[in-house]
Amino acid sequence: MNQFLIKPRVQFGANALDYLSQVSARHAFIVTDKAMVKFGLADEVTRRLSQRGIAFSIYDDVAPDPDISAIVNGMKIMDMHYPDLVIALGGGSVIDAAKAVIYSLWHTRKDVNRAKPQFIAIPTTSGTGSEVTAFSVIKSQSEKLVLVDEFMLPDVAILDPVLVKSVPASITADTGMDVLCHALEAYVSRTASDFSDALAEKAVQLVFGYLIDCHREGSNVFAREKMHNASCIAGMAFTNASLGITHSLAHALGGVFHVPHGRANALLMAQVVAFNADLEGHCDTEAAKRYASLAKNLSLPSSSVREGVESLIVAINVLKDEMNMPKGIQATGVSEIDFNTRLGEMVGQALRDSCTPTNPRDVNEKQLETLYRNAF
Ligand code: NAD
């Protein structure tokens, strides 16, 4: 029996944040980070809550790639305020932290009858799609763990492109490549469906159509809106279809060497497309055909499956080059000696990552190690 789930109401477009002017609550608990406070984005939220007479408290101690201590601290503070509304304002790290705090608090507390608060996610990066996914990625020591539970799905996602204007060019590049990776991996996943395919195809087109514009001109609200939508659409695809080994490898690389998530995906994506397509062999896998069909949708040369796969790989690399992204893991500041020392650990993490089983091609330790080495 198959299923396709879309949970949150999605408010999108310029002024989408004004949705907050319709919300009713007694006390809002805002999970965010210091950058959101510094850039005045938290003020945009609290101003609207105050106009509604809603009291609020702010937890802004979430750092990129949140770890268990951020969740435990968030639980303590949220519990003191007894909120009936939780608002996550930030990138994937903040939204994931809010999800994990809500989940942990409501699954460990004694008074199980207390109602779950209304949960609104307001992404300020166009990358993870976390506002519509049932996932939360939390770091435990140097391993990124993926929590999966529909309980964590927000009730409302607010996609306001104005909130993304302040994202610096390098983070625009990283997060934009994350969107592309979500769409590509959902499209070739073992559990892809007609529903997730439609969303993934659209997300891929939006990324190739608008990411460069966002990178060149951060204040281009039209392009920002397209990428913000793409991120959410790709999130809807992969929360249903799941992902593949680009993410498995990227989770371990991010966990061990703190490479930002989207950048890690960008470093590994083209290698994984070639591997899944069996480009060095017959290039006749199901995944190869799917990559070639995406290339055709993008009007890239694709007179044969092999040509389509190769064109897609070239297009991915051109996108990265145009945004001056690092060409290899070493260029992100990881030394050769450290890389070799931690390689076995990363391979082990990637092999047991929850994204590995849905990768279209089976993979073993040796192949994961080769993918890392080629990306170094
Ligand atoms: P992020 O949330 O870590 O943010 C990166 C940086 O951008 C931070 O310093 C943040 O303060 C800053 N930032 C955010 N919004 C900004 C804005 N509007 N203006 C200026 N600066 C801004 O980055 P991310 O890529 O959005 O999230 C990455 C995390 O999400 C990783 O931990 C990754 O593993 C996880 N993730 C989760 C899912 C999911 O489904 N839950 C999917 C993919 C990735």
Boltz pocket constraint, residues with backbone or C-beta under 6 A from the ligand:
constraints:
  - pocket:
      binder: B
      contacts: [[A, 33], [A, 35], [A, 36], [A, 39], [A, 63], [A, 64], [A, 65], [A, 66], [A, 90], [A, 91], [A, 92], [A, 93], [A, 94], [A, 96], [A, 124], [A, 125], [A, 127], [A, 128], [A, 129], [A, 130], [A, 133], [A, 134], [A, 135], [A, 136], [A, 137], [A, 144], [A, 163], [A, 164], [A, 165], [A, 166], [A, 167], [A, 168], [A, 171], [A, 175], [A, 178], [A, 261], [A, 262]]
      max_distance: 6.0
